[in-house]
Amino acid sequence: MIPGRRPRSDAGAPVTADPPADGVKGDGMNAPLDRLAERFAALLPPGGVITDPVRLATYECDGLTTHRASPGVVVLPESAEHVAAIVRACVEENVPYVARGSGTGLSGGALPRTDGVLIVTARMRRILEIDLPNQRAVVEPGVINLDVTRAVRANGYYFAPDPSSQQICSVGGNVAENSGGAHCLKYGFTAHHVLSCEVVTPDGDVVELGSGPGYDLLGVFVGAEGTLGITTKITVKLTRVPETVQTLLAAFPSIETGGTAVSKIIGMGVVPAAIEMMDALAIEAAEAAVNCGYPADAGAVLVVELDGPEAEVAHQFAAVERLCREAGAFEVRVAADDAERALIWKGRKSAFAAVGRISPAYLVQDGVIPRTALPEVLASIDALSAASGVRVANVFHAGDGNLHPLVLFDDAVEGAADRAEDVSGKILDLCVEHGGSITGEHGVGVDKARYMPRMFTDTDLDTMQMVRCGFDPAGLCNPGKIFPTPRLCGEVPGVRKGPHPLVAQGKAELF
């Protein structure tokens, strides 16, 4: 995050997020938005429409503060009917719209349009149904992730996806980004815990997406970053609380020795609920922020958690502890109870925000590599850091190779932000070069759209766009996200001239 930074274009020049549409008046409103604001005021309860410039500033960015734009109008619907009516009105006026949950995203997926409507689902926070016999719950998109677990924990269940922001992020946002979390190694991502979604389509219809015969439209929708519609109701899977949970913290002299331990654990055939690693710089930040009491002078710490049947966990846990020591751990702590377990996790869960204690500004990155490439890629990141003079704190889901390098800099120093962004981009290049991905759980949004061609060919990107246009031919639903250059839909700028090559070749059909 970079507090106070101006947004930057893909080319690096400071820009506003979207150029004002024709007809924008001095107060930032235009005629279609004026008409929409009046319609929305008649539709929604008091306080459901925001046009005041000072209040609009609250919504100008999500957790990625490098990109900012003041929305044209903000609306706070309270039902699916409200959302559908808002979308239909936007379509009638040909005005773009963006959905937003709690605003904790880290890729700019909820960046608003200056010429559009921001649909905030924060008031849709009801847990509509809890069905324990069928291990499911039905929630509105604004429900906070952790509140689902709080509602069913006493009955022996919980909601497994656990992003670090789970105390404030919304389930609707989790669906949009296909969020993961520390325990995704064993339990998977949000997509693995969503049974169905009620969705307002880009036409303003209300439809149900679920499992069944035919194309997996639910699978397409989850993780589409709000570009294919807006979810208004989500049926999530509830998971049984395991019989026992064991957590250890192992301190290593270096991140390389910690990586060796990870390889040994996975190689043994154990699938922990979580394997998390932090390097010395991330540990320093966590200590400064939350006083988590990690071992002094550790080059890296590894948090390993096992859960399941008591006898199985006891057997595997003894093996994990032994492997950590064999790999070079100079201290191993085993949590004796829930309080000690929470303290171990406190440092890891606070890592992103904690970095603000040791750096005026920082970029939160997200990339994926094969586990076997961890030592090589981490060594390359160290080399990048040394060569550039830009510090990088490493925090990652070691079990599945999901890196979260935190690139630190001082935004008061001229050129420091550019150097940090350069290092950040080179880290993503390393991920791709080693057969990985530019994102694992934070999404593409506006931040990483320019990196998509490094992973995909033009044909790949065009094919993805054709799927998007099948849902949203007018290009009004969260435009400008994911793809570097709009190719098929009516997004501005860069509308393709002439038929798509695959259409011309008779290999695809454009609806």
C-alpha positions as CSV (number, residue, x, y, z in Angstrom):
1,M,0.0,0.0,0.0
2,I,1.2,3.5,-0.7
3,P,-0.6,6.1,1.3
4,G,-1.1,9.3,-0.6
5,R,0.3,8.1,-3.9
6,R,-1.2,9.3,-7.1
7,P,-2.5,6.5,-9.4
8,R,-0.3,5.4,-12.2
9,S,-1.1,4.1,-15.6
10,D,0.3,0.8,-17.0
11,A,3.0,2.9,-18.6
12,G,3.9,4.5,-15.3
13,A,2.7,8.0,-15.9
14,P,0.5,9.6,-13.2
15,V,-3.1,9.6,-14.4
16,T,-6.6,9.7,-13.0
17,A,-8.2,6.3,-13.0
18,D,-10.8,7.2,-15.7
19,P,-10.9,10.4,-17.8
20,P,-14.1,12.3,-17.2
21,A,-16.9,11.5,-19.6
22,D,-18.2,14.2,-21.9
23,G,-20.6,16.6,-20.2
24,V,-19.0,16.4,-16.7
25,K,-19.8,19.5,-14.8
26,G,-17.6,21.3,-12.3
27,D,-19.0,19.3,-9.4
28,G,-17.9,16.0,-11.0
29,M,-21.4,15.0,-12.0
30,N,-22.8,14.6,-15.5
31,A,-26.3,14.4,-16.9
32,P,-26.8,10.6,-16.8
33,L,-25.4,10.5,-13.3
34,D,-27.7,13.3,-12.2
35,R,-30.7,11.4,-13.5
36,L,-29.5,8.1,-11.9
37,A,-28.9,9.8,-8.6
38,E,-32.5,11.0,-8.6
39,R,-33.8,7.6,-9.5
40,F,-31.7,5.9,-6.8
41,A,-32.8,8.3,-4.2
42,A,-36.4,7.3,-4.9
43,L,-35.5,3.6,-4.8
44,L,-33.3,3.3,-1.7
45,P,-33.9,4.1,1.9
46,P,-32.5,7.4,3.4
47,G,-28.7,7.6,3.2
48,G,-28.6,5.0,0.4
49,V,-27.2,7.5,-2.2
50,I,-24.0,9.4,-1.8
51,T,-23.0,12.3,-4.1
52,D,-21.2,14.6,-1.7
53,P,-17.5,14.8,-2.9
54,V,-16.2,14.6,0.6
55,R,-18.1,11.4,1.4
56,L,-17.3,10.0,-2.0
57,A,-13.6,10.2,-1.1
58,T,-14.2,7.3,1.3
59,Y,-14.7,5.0,-1.7
60,E,-11.9,6.2,-4.0
61,C,-9.8,3.0,-3.6
62,D,-9.7,-0.4,-2.0
63,G,-6.7,-1.8,-0.1
64,L,-4.4,-1.0,-3.0
65,T,-4.1,2.8,-2.5
66,T,-1.8,3.4,-5.5
67,H,-4.9,3.6,-7.7
68,R,-7.6,6.2,-6.7
69,A,-10.7,7.6,-8.4
70,S,-13.6,9.4,-6.9
71,P,-16.8,7.5,-8.0
72,G,-19.5,9.5,-9.8
73,V,-22.3,8.1,-7.5
74,V,-22.2,5.7,-4.6
75,V,-25.3,3.6,-3.8
76,L,-25.9,1.3,-0.8
77,P,-28.6,-1.3,-1.8
78,E,-30.2,-3.5,0.9
79,S,-31.6,-6.2,-1.3
80,A,-31.2,-8.1,-4.5
81,E,-34.2,-6.2,-5.9
82,H,-32.3,-2.9,-5.2
83,V,-29.2,-4.2,-7.0
84,A,-31.1,-5.4,-10.0
85,A,-33.0,-2.1,-10.3
86,I,-29.7,-0.2,-10.0
87,V,-28.0,-2.3,-12.7
88,R,-31.0,-1.9,-15.1
89,A,-31.0,1.8,-14.6
90,C,-27.2,2.0,-15.4
91,V,-27.8,-0.1,-18.5
92,E,-30.6,2.3,-19.7
93,E,-28.2,5.2,-19.2
94,N,-25.2,3.4,-20.6
95,V,-23.3,4.1,-17.4
96,P,-20.6,1.8,-16.1
97,Y,-20.9,0.4,-12.6
98,V,-18.6,-1.4,-10.1
99,A,-19.5,-3.6,-7.1
100,R,-17.6,-3.2,-3.8
101,G,-17.7,-5.1,-0.6
102,S,-15.6,-4.1,2.4
103,G,-12.9,-2.6,0.2
104,T,-10.1,-4.8,1.5
105,G,-8.9,-6.0,-1.9
106,L,-5.3,-5.6,-2.9
107,S,-5.5,-5.5,-6.7
108,G,-7.8,-2.5,-7.3
109,G,-10.6,-4.8,-8.3
110,A,-13.1,-2.4,-6.7
111,L,-11.6,0.8,-8.1
112,P,-14.6,3.0,-9.0
113,R,-15.3,4.9,-12.2
114,T,-15.4,8.7,-12.1
115,D,-18.1,8.5,-14.7
116,G,-19.9,5.6,-13.1
117,V,-21.8,4.1,-10.2
118,L,-20.2,2.3,-7.3
119,I,-22.6,-0.3,-5.8
120,V,-21.5,-1.0,-2.2
121,T,-23.0,-4.1,-0.7
122,A,-22.0,-3.3,2.9
123,R,-25.7,-3.0,4.0
124,M,-26.5,-6.5,2.8
125,R,-25.1,-8.2,5.9
126,R,-27.8,-10.8,6.9
127,I,-27.1,-14.5,7.5
128,L,-30.3,-15.7,5.9
129,E,-30.2,-19.4,6.8
130,I,-28.1,-21.9,8.7
131,D,-28.7,-25.5,7.7
132,L,-26.5,-27.6,9.9
133,P,-27.8,-31.0,8.7
134,N,-26.7,-30.2,5.2
135,Q,-23.6,-28.3,6.4
136,R,-24.4,-25.0,4.6
137,A,-25.3,-21.4,5.2
138,V,-27.0,-18.8,3.0
139,V,-25.5,-15.3,3.4
140,E,-25.7,-11.9,1.8
141,P,-22.6,-10.6,0.1
142,G,-21.8,-8.0,2.8
143,V,-21.6,-10.6,5.6
144,I,-18.1,-10.5,7.1
145,N,-16.1,-13.7,6.6
146,L,-15.4,-14.4,10.2
147,D,-19.0,-13.7,11.2
148,V,-20.0,-16.9,9.4
149,T,-17.7,-18.9,11.7
150,R,-18.9,-17.0,14.7
151,A,-22.5,-17.9,13.9
152,V,-21.9,-21.7,13.8
153,R,-18.8,-22.3,15.9
154,A,-20.8,-23.3,19.0
155,N,-22.4,-26.1,16.9
156,G,-19.1,-27.5,15.9
157,Y,-18.8,-25.9,12.4
158,Y,-16.8,-23.1,10.7
159,F,-16.3,-21.4,7.4
160,A,-12.9,-22.6,6.1
161,P,-11.6,-19.8,3.8
162,D,-9.6,-17.5,6.1
163,P,-7.9,-14.5,4.4
164,S,-5.7,-12.5,6.7
165,S,-8.4,-9.8,6.5
166,Q,-11.2,-12.2,7.5
167,Q,-12.2,-10.0,10.4
168,I,-13.3,-7.2,8.0
169,C,-13.5,-8.7,4.5
170,S,-16.9,-9.7,3.1
171,V,-18.0,-13.0,1.7
172,G,-19.1,-11.3,-1.6
173,G,-15.6,-9.9,-2.0
174,N,-14.2,-13.4,-1.3
175,V,-16.3,-14.8,-4.1
176,A,-15.2,-12.0,-6.5
177,E,-11.5,-12.6,-5.8
178,N,-11.7,-16.3,-5.1
179,S,-9.8,-15.5,-1.9
180,G,-7.7,-18.1,-0.1
181,G,-5.9,-17.8,3.2
182,A,-3.4,-19.5,5.4
183,H,-5.4,-22.8,5.4
184,C,-6.0,-23.0,1.7
185,L,-3.2,-25.7,1.4
186,K,-5.6,-28.3,2.9
187,Y,-9.0,-26.7,2.5
188,G,-8.7,-24.9,-0.8
189,F,-10.0,-21.5,-1.9
190,T,-13.4,-19.8,-1.7
191,A,-14.4,-21.6,-4.9
192,H,-14.3,-24.9,-3.0
193,H,-16.7,-23.7,-0.4
194,V,-19.4,-22.0,-2.5
195,L,-22.4,-24.2,-3.5
196,S,-24.4,-21.6,-5.3
197,C,-24.8,-17.9,-5.9
198,E,-27.7,-15.7,-6.7
199,V,-26.4,-13.2,-9.2
200,V,-27.6,-10.0,-10.8
201,T,-26.5,-10.3,-14.4
202,P,-25.2,-7.3,-16.4
203,D,-28.7,-7.1,-18.0
204,G,-30.2,-6.7,-14.5
205,D,-31.8,-10.1,-14.3
206,V,-31.6,-12.1,-11.1
207,V,-30.4,-15.7,-11.7
208,E,-29.1,-18.7,-9.7
209,L,-25.8,-20.2,-10.5
210,G,-25.1,-23.6,-9.0
211,S,-23.8,-27.1,-9.7
212,G,-25.6,-29.3,-12.1
213,P,-25.6,-30.5,-15.6
214,G,-24.1,-28.3,-18.3
215,Y,-21.4,-25.7,-18.2
216,D,-20.0,-24.8,-14.8
217,L,-21.1,-21.2,-14.8
218,L,-20.6,-20.9,-11.0
219,G,-17.0,-21.9,-11.5
220,V,-16.6,-19.2,-14.1
221,F,-18.3,-16.6,-11.9
222,V,-16.3,-17.2,-8.7
223,G,-13.0,-15.3,-9.1
224,A,-14.2,-13.2,-12.1
225,E,-13.6,-10.1,-10.0
226,G,-17.1,-8.7,-10.4
227,T,-16.8,-8.5,-14.2
228,L,-19.6,-11.0,-14.9
229,G,-22.3,-9.8,-12.6
230,I,-22.9,-9.0,-8.9
231,T,-23.7,-11.7,-6.3
232,T,-26.6,-10.9,-4.0
233,K,-26.9,-14.2,-2.1
234,I,-24.3,-17.0,-1.5
235,T,-24.7,-20.5,-0.3
236,V,-21.5,-21.5,1.4
237,K,-20.3,-24.9,2.7
238,L,-19.7,-25.3,6.4
239,T,-16.9,-27.5,7.6
240,R,-16.8,-29.6,10.7
241,V,-14.4,-28.3,13.4
242,P,-11.6,-30.9,13.5
243,E,-11.2,-33.2,16.5
244,T,-7.8,-31.7,17.4
245,V,-5.5,-28.9,16.2
246,Q,-1.8,-28.8,16.8
247,T,0.4,-25.8,15.9
248,L,4.1,-25.3,16.1
249,L,6.5,-22.4,15.4
250,A,9.9,-23.3,14.2
251,A,12.8,-20.8,14.0
252,F,15.5,-21.3,11.4
253,P,18.9,-19.5,10.8
254,S,17.9,-18.7,7.2
255,I,14.9,-18.8,4.9
256,E,16.7,-21.5,2.8
257,T,16.8,-23.9,5.8
258,G,13.1,-23.2,6.4
259,G,12.4,-24.0,2.8
260,T,14.2,-27.3,3.2
261,A,11.9,-28.1,6.1
262,V,8.9,-27.4,3.9
263,S,10.1,-29.7,1.2
264,K,10.7,-32.5,3.8
265,I,7.3,-32.2,5.3
266,I,5.4,-32.2,2.0
267,G,7.7,-35.0,0.7
268,M,6.7,-37.1,3.6
269,G,3.2,-37.1,2.3
270,V,1.7,-34.9,5.1
271,V,-0.8,-32.3,4.1
272,P,-0.8,-29.8,6.9
273,A,-3.8,-27.4,7.3
274,A,-1.2,-24.6,6.9
275,I,2.5,-24.0,6.4
276,E,3.4,-20.3,6.6
277,M,6.8,-18.7,6.5
278,M,8.1,-15.2,7.3
279,D,11.7,-13.9,6.8
280,A,13.7,-11.8,9.2
281,L,12.4,-8.4,7.9
282,A,8.7,-9.6,8.2
283,I,9.4,-10.9,11.7
284,E,10.9,-7.5,12.7
285,A,7.8,-5.8,11.5
286,A,5.4,-8.2,13.3
287,E,7.3,-7.7,16.5
288,A,7.2,-4.0,16.2
289,A,3.4,-4.1,15.6
290,V,2.0,-6.8,17.8
291,N,4.8,-8.0,20.0
292,C,4.2,-11.7,19.0
293,G,7.4,-12.9,20.7
294,Y,8.9,-14.8,17.9
295,P,12.5,-16.2,18.6
296,A,15.2,-13.5,18.5
297,D,17.7,-13.6,15.6
298,A,15.7,-16.0,13.5
299,G,16.4,-15.7,9.8
300,A,12.9,-17.2,9.2
301,V,10.1,-18.7,11.1
302,L,7.8,-21.5,10.0
303,V,4.2,-21.9,11.3
304,V,2.9,-25.4,10.8
305,E,-0.6,-26.4,11.7
306,L,-2.1,-29.9,11.6
307,D,-5.7,-30.8,12.2
308,G,-7.9,-33.9,12.1
309,P,-8.4,-37.1,14.1
310,E,-6.3,-36.9,17.3
311,A,-4.3,-40.1,16.7
312,E,-3.4,-39.1,13.1
313,V,-2.4,-35.6,14.1
314,A,-0.3,-36.8,17.0
315,H,1.6,-39.2,14.7
316,Q,2.1,-36.6,11.9
317,F,3.0,-33.8,14.4
318,A,5.9,-35.8,15.9
319,A,7.2,-36.3,12.4
320,V,6.9,-32.6,11.5
321,E,8.7,-31.5,14.6
322,R,11.5,-34.0,13.9
323,L,11.9,-32.9,10.3
324,C,12.0,-29.2,11.3
325,R,14.9,-30.0,13.7
326,E,16.7,-32.1,11.0
327,A,16.4,-29.2,8.6
328,G,18.1,-26.8,11.0
329,A,15.5,-25.4,13.3
330,F,17.3,-24.0,16.4
331,E,14.0,-23.6,18.3
332,V,10.6,-25.3,18.1
333,R,7.6,-24.1,20.1
334,V,4.4,-26.1,20.3
335,A,1.2,-24.3,21.2
336,A,-0.2,-25.7,24.5
337,D,-3.7,-24.2,24.1
338,D,-5.8,-21.9,22.0
339,A,-4.3,-18.8,23.5
340,E,-0.7,-19.8,22.5
341,R,-2.0,-20.9,19.1
342,A,-3.6,-17.4,18.6
343,L,-0.3,-15.7,19.6
344,I,1.6,-17.7,17.1
345,W,-0.9,-16.8,14.4
346,K,-1.1,-13.2,15.5
347,G,2.3,-12.3,14.0
348,R,1.6,-14.0,10.7
349,K,-1.9,-12.6,10.3
350,S,-0.7,-9.0,11.1
351,A,2.3,-9.2,8.7
352,F,0.9,-7.0,5.9
353,A,-0.2,-4.1,8.1
354,A,2.8,-4.6,10.4
355,V,5.2,-3.6,7.7
356,G,4.0,-0.1,8.1
357,R,5.9,0.0,11.4
358,I,9.3,-0.3,9.6
359,S,8.6,1.4,6.2
360,P,6.7,4.7,5.3
361,A,5.2,2.9,2.3
362,Y,5.1,-0.5,0.7
363,L,3.7,-2.6,-2.1
364,V,1.9,-5.9,-1.3
365,Q,2.7,-8.4,-4.1
366,D,1.2,-11.8,-4.8
367,G,2.7,-14.5,-7.0
368,V,2.9,-18.2,-7.2
369,I,5.8,-20.6,-7.9
370,P,6.2,-24.4,-7.6
371,R,7.3,-25.4,-4.1
372,T,10.5,-26.9,-5.5
373,A,11.5,-23.4,-6.9
374,L,11.3,-21.7,-3.5
375,P,15.1,-21.6,-2.7
376,E,16.0,-20.4,-6.2
377,V,13.3,-17.7,-6.4
378,L,13.9,-16.4,-2.9
379,A,17.6,-16.2,-3.6
380,S,16.8,-14.2,-6.8
381,I,14.5,-11.9,-4.8
382,D,17.4,-11.3,-2.4
383,A,19.6,-10.5,-5.3
384,L,17.1,-8.1,-6.8
385,S,16.8,-6.4,-3.4
386,A,20.5,-6.0,-3.0
387,A,21.1,-4.7,-6.5
388,S,18.3,-2.2,-6.3
389,G,18.7,-1.1,-2.7
390,V,15.0,-1.8,-2.2
391,R,14.1,-3.9,0.8
392,V,11.8,-6.8,0.4
393,A,10.1,-8.6,3.3
394,N,8.9,-12.1,2.4
395,V,5.7,-13.6,3.8
396,F,4.2,-16.6,2.1
397,H,2.1,-19.7,2.1
398,A,5.1,-22.0,1.8
399,G,3.0,-25.2,1.4
400,D,1.6,-24.1,-2.0
401,G,4.3,-21.7,-3.1
402,N,2.1,-18.6,-2.9
403,L,4.5,-15.7,-2.3
404,H,3.6,-12.3,-0.7
405,P,6.7,-10.2,-1.0
406,L,6.3,-6.8,0.6
407,V,8.4,-4.2,-1.3
408,L,9.4,-1.4,1.0
409,F,10.2,2.2,0.2
410,D,10.0,5.8,1.3
411,D,7.5,7.7,-0.8
412,A,9.0,11.0,0.3
413,V,12.1,10.1,-1.7
414,E,12.0,11.0,-5.4
415,G,12.1,7.9,-7.6
416,A,11.7,5.5,-4.7
417,A,8.2,4.4,-5.7
418,D,9.3,3.8,-9.3
419,R,12.2,1.6,-8.1
420,A,9.8,-0.3,-5.8
421,E,7.4,-0.9,-8.7
422,D,10.2,-2.1,-10.9
423,V,11.4,-4.6,-8.3
424,S,7.8,-5.7,-7.8
425,G,7.3,-6.4,-11.5
426,K,10.6,-8.3,-11.7
427,I,9.4,-10.5,-8.9
428,L,6.3,-11.4,-10.9
429,D,8.6,-12.1,-13.9
430,L,10.5,-14.6,-11.7
431,C,7.2,-16.3,-10.8
432,V,6.2,-16.7,-14.5
433,E,9.7,-17.8,-15.5
434,H,9.6,-20.6,-13.0
435,G,6.2,-21.9,-14.2
436,G,4.1,-20.0,-11.7
437,S,1.5,-17.2,-11.8
438,I,1.2,-13.5,-11.3
439,T,-1.4,-13.9,-8.7
440,G,-2.6,-16.6,-6.3
441,E,-5.4,-15.1,-4.3
442,H,-5.3,-11.3,-4.6
443,G,-6.7,-11.1,-8.1
444,V,-5.6,-9.1,-11.2
445,G,-7.8,-6.0,-10.9
446,V,-6.1,-2.9,-12.4
447,D,-2.8,-3.5,-10.7
448,K,-1.7,-6.6,-12.6
449,A,-3.6,-6.3,-15.9
450,R,-0.4,-5.2,-17.6
451,Y,1.3,-8.5,-16.6
452,M,-1.3,-10.7,-18.1
453,P,0.5,-10.8,-21.5
454,R,3.5,-12.3,-19.7
455,M,1.4,-15.3,-18.9
456,F,-1.0,-15.5,-21.8
457,T,-0.9,-15.1,-25.6
458,D,-3.1,-12.7,-27.4
459,T,-5.3,-15.6,-28.4
460,D,-5.7,-16.7,-24.8
461,L,-6.6,-13.2,-23.7
462,D,-9.1,-12.8,-26.6
463,T,-10.7,-16.1,-25.7
464,M,-11.1,-14.9,-22.1
465,Q,-12.6,-11.7,-23.3
466,M,-15.1,-13.6,-25.4
467,V,-16.4,-15.3,-22.3
468,R,-16.7,-12.0,-20.6
469,C,-18.6,-10.5,-23.5
470,G,-21.0,-13.5,-23.4
471,F,-22.0,-12.2,-20.0
472,D,-21.6,-8.5,-20.5
473,P,-21.7,-7.5,-24.2
474,A,-22.1,-3.8,-23.3
475,G,-19.0,-3.7,-21.2
476,L,-20.5,-1.8,-18.3
477,C,-19.9,-4.3,-15.5
478,N,-16.6,-3.4,-13.7
479,P,-14.9,-2.3,-17.0
480,G,-11.1,-1.9,-17.2
481,K,-10.3,-4.8,-14.9
482,I,-8.2,-7.9,-15.5
483,F,-7.4,-7.4,-19.1
484,P,-4.6,-5.0,-20.3
485,T,-6.5,-3.8,-23.4
486,P,-10.2,-4.3,-24.1
487,R,-10.5,-6.2,-27.3
488,L,-14.1,-7.3,-27.8
489,C,-16.5,-5.4,-25.6
490,G,-17.5,-1.8,-25.7
491,E,-14.9,-0.6,-23.1
492,V,-13.0,2.6,-23.6
493,P,-10.3,2.8,-24.9
494,G,-9.2,0.3,-27.5
495,V,-12.3,-1.3,-29.0
496,R,-11.3,-3.8,-31.6
497,K,-12.1,-2.8,-35.2
498,G,-13.5,-5.6,-37.3
499,P,-14.4,-9.2,-36.4
500,H,-12.3,-11.1,-33.8
501,P,-9.8,-13.5,-35.6
502,L,-11.4,-16.6,-34.1
503,V,-14.8,-15.5,-35.2
504,A,-13.5,-14.8,-38.8
505,Q,-11.9,-18.3,-38.8
506,G,-15.2,-19.9,-37.8
507,K,-13.7,-21.2,-34.6
508,A,-15.8,-19.1,-32.2
509,E,-19.2,-17.4,-32.2
510,L,-19.6,-13.9,-30.8
511,F,-23.1,-13.3,-29.3
